[in-house]
Amino acid sequence: MSLEKQTLIEESLKSTFNEESFKNTLSAADFEKYLSSRQFLKFHKGETIFEDGEMAKGVYLIKNGTAKLSKLGVYGKEQILRFIKEGDLIGYRSILCGEDFQAKAEAMTDLETSFLPSDVFLHLLEVDSKLSFVMLQKIAFELGESSNTVTFLAQKTVRERLAEILLLLEQKLGTDPEGFIKISLTREEIANIIGTATESAIRLISEFKQDGLIEVEGRLIKILNHEKLIKLGHVVI
């Protein structure tokens, strides 16, 4: 599932996209430009960071919390594209393409972000080769993930998809002290992610629970048997 590669890229981004790194790599004038233009923004759970179709004004580095990127389909049904956690950067694709945001970003928990206007971000890419390289890595990785998603939806059964998604969410977002995956998802959202009807997702979650694969507490899920889920989802860790 390339979680190790993703983690390495996120760590590289965090170590590059910060005040200390920029202080060491930028000229005094560029560093001052960065300091004077960045903003620290907070969003409460459920708040929108940016809307699909909104003019892209800058990038958001997630300092703390979890968010989701989603898009409405033809019939108004939300499609979750991916989840974003601490250390991730969003908004950059639209800026690099010179277009409006092509998805909605919403806080799933209370969120702290560092916002950088688009003109400053683009200037940093021009003058900071280390940042440019990390961004190339990030874009290349996400292109690969998009290809994997197509295969995931086309070739795996719904049962296999649920097993893989639960493992993916745990590895990407981590667990709380009691072992529950650190994200609260409705059954509709889970159905959305794995590409099935809400009723099917409810039934599968119940079956996984009865089989002793997971524990469910409201919207929270804890994986009890990783080995069986890995085999069920044909997942390569």
C-alpha positions in Angstrom: 0.0 0.0 0.0 3.1 2.2 -0.2 2.5 3.6 3.3 6.2 3.6 4.0 6.9 5.7 0.9 4.1 8.0 1.8 5.4 8.5 5.3 8.9 9.3 4.0 7.5 11.9 1.6 5.4 13.5 4.4 8.5 13.6 6.7 10.5 15.2 3.9 7.8 17.8 3.3 7.6 18.6 7.0 11.4 18.9 7.3 11.5 21.2 4.2 8.3 23.3 4.5 9.1 25.0 7.8 10.7 28.1 9.2 14.0 26.5 10.2 14.6 25.0 6.7 13.6 28.2 4.9 15.9 30.2 7.1 18.8 28.0 6.1 18.0 27.9 2.4 16.4 31.2 1.4 18.0 34.6 1.0 17.2 37.1 3.7 14.7 38.9 1.5 12.9 35.7 0.5 12.8 34.4 4.1 11.3 37.7 5.3 8.7 37.4 2.4 7.8 34.0 3.7 7.5 35.1 7.3 5.4 38.1 6.5 2.9 36.3 4.2 2.2 33.0 6.0 -0.9 32.8 8.2 -1.9 30.3 10.9 -5.5 29.3 10.5 -7.7 27.1 12.6 -10.8 25.2 11.5 -13.4 23.5 13.7 -14.6 20.0 13.0 -17.0 20.1 10.1 -15.8 23.5 8.8 -14.9 23.9 5.1 -11.3 24.8 4.3 -12.0 25.5 0.7 -14.9 24.7 -1.7 -14.9 22.8 -5.0 -14.8 25.5 -7.7 -13.4 28.2 -5.4 -10.5 30.3 -6.6 -7.2 28.8 -5.4 -5.5 31.5 -3.3 -2.8 29.4 -1.6 -1.7 26.2 0.0 -2.5 24.7 3.4 0.0 22.7 5.4 -1.8 20.6 8.0 -0.1 21.3 11.4 -2.5 19.3 13.5 -5.7 17.3 12.9 -7.4 15.4 10.0 -9.3 16.6 6.9 -10.9 15.0 3.9 -10.9 15.9 0.2 -14.2 15.2 -1.6 -16.1 15.9 -4.7 -19.8 15.8 -5.6 -20.8 13.4 -8.4 -23.3 13.9 -11.2 -26.2 13.1 -8.9 -25.0 15.1 -5.9 -23.4 12.2 -4.1 -20.2 12.9 -2.3 -17.1 11.0 -3.3 -14.3 11.0 -0.8 -11.0 11.3 -2.7 -8.5 11.0 0.2 -7.8 11.9 3.8 -5.3 14.4 4.9 -3.4 14.4 8.2 -0.6 16.3 10.0 2.3 17.1 7.7 0.3 17.0 4.5 0.0 19.8 2.0 -3.2 20.6 0.1 -4.2 23.1 -2.6 -0.9 22.9 -4.5 -2.2 21.0 -7.5 -4.7 23.7 -8.5 -2.1 26.5 -8.1 0.4 24.6 -10.2 -2.3 24.1 -12.9 -3.6 27.6 -12.6 -7.2 26.5 -12.0 -9.8 26.7 -9.3 -10.0 24.1 -6.6 -11.3 20.8 -8.1 -12.4 19.3 -4.7 -13.8 20.3 -1.4 -11.6 20.2 1.7 -13.3 19.8 5.1 -12.0 19.4 8.6 -12.9 16.1 10.2 -11.4 17.1 13.5 -10.4 20.5 14.9 -7.6 21.6 12.5 -4.6 23.8 12.6 -3.0 24.9 9.3 -0.3 27.1 8.0 -1.5 29.0 4.9 0.8 30.4 2.3 -0.5 32.6 -0.6 0.0 31.1 -4.1 2.4 33.7 -5.3 4.8 33.1 -2.4 4.5 29.4 -2.7 5.3 29.5 -6.4 8.3 31.8 -5.7 9.6 29.4 -3.1 9.5 26.5 -5.7 11.6 28.7 -8.0 14.3 29.5 -5.4 14.3 26.4 -3.2 15.5 23.3 -5.1 15.0 21.1 -2.1 11.3 22.0 -1.8 10.8 21.6 -5.6 12.3 18.1 -5.4 10.0 17.1 -2.5 7.0 18.4 -4.3 7.9 16.4 -7.4 8.2 13.3 -5.3 4.8 14.0 -3.7 3.1 14.6 -7.1 4.6 11.4 -8.5 3.5 9.4 -5.5 -0.1 10.7 -5.7 -0.2 9.9 -9.4 0.7 6.3 -8.6 -1.9 6.2 -5.8 -4.6 7.4 -8.3 -3.7 4.5 -10.6 -3.9 2.1 -7.6 -7.3 3.4 -6.7 -8.7 2.6 -10.2 -7.4 -1.0 -9.8 -8.7 -1.2 -6.2 -12.3 -0.2 -7.3 -12.3 -2.3 -10.5 -10.7 -5.6 -9.5 -11.5 -6.2 -5.8 -14.8 -7.3 -4.2 -16.5 -5.0 -1.8 -15.5 -7.2 1.1 -11.8 -7.1 0.0 -12.0 -3.3 -0.4 -13.4 -2.9 3.1 -10.6 -5.0 4.6 -7.9 -3.0 2.8 -9.4 0.4 3.6 -9.5 -0.4 7.3 -5.9 -1.3 7.3 -5.0 1.7 5.2 -6.8 4.1 7.5 -5.2 2.6 10.6 -1.7 2.9 9.1 -2.2 6.4 7.7 -4.1 8.0 10.7 -3.0 5.9 13.6 -5.0 4.7 16.6 -6.1 6.2 19.9 -4.9 4.8 23.3 -7.7 2.2 23.2 -6.7 1.0 19.8 -9.5 2.6 17.7 -8.6 4.1 14.3 -8.3 7.9 14.8 -11.2 8.9 12.6 -14.9 9.0 13.0 -16.7 7.9 9.9 -20.4 7.4 9.2 -21.5 4.2 7.5 -22.4 6.3 4.5 -18.8 7.7 4.3 -17.4 4.2 4.6 -19.7 3.0 1.8 -18.5 6.0 -0.3 -14.9 5.1 0.1 -15.3 1.5 -0.9 -17.8 2.2 -3.6 -20.9 0.4 -2.5 -24.4 1.1 -1.1 -24.7 2.2 2.6 -26.8 -0.9 3.3 -24.0 -3.1 2.0 -21.4 -1.3 4.1 -23.5 -1.7 7.2 -23.9 -5.4 6.6 -20.2 -6.0 5.9 -19.2 -4.1 9.0 -21.6 -6.3 11.0 -20.1 -9.4 9.4 -16.6 -8.3 10.2 -17.6 -7.7 13.8 -19.3 -11.1 14.1 -16.2 -12.8 12.6 -14.0 -11.1 15.3 -12.1 -9.1 12.8 -13.0 -5.7 14.2 -14.6 -4.0 17.2 -17.1 -1.3 16.7 -18.1 1.5 19.1 -20.4 4.0 17.4 -18.5 5.5 14.5 -15.2 4.2 15.8 -13.6 0.9 14.6 -10.7 -1.1 16.1 -8.9 -3.8 14.1 -8.7 -7.0 16.2 -7.2 -9.4 13.7 -4.8 -7.8 11.3 -3.5 -11.0 9.8 -7.0 -12.1 8.7 -7.8 -8.7 7.3 -4.5 -8.7 5.3 -5.3 -12.1 3.9 -8.9 -11.1 3.2 -8.0 -7.9 1.4 -5.0 -9.5 -0.4 -3.0 -6.6 1.0 0.8 -6.3 0.6 2.3 -4.6 3.6 
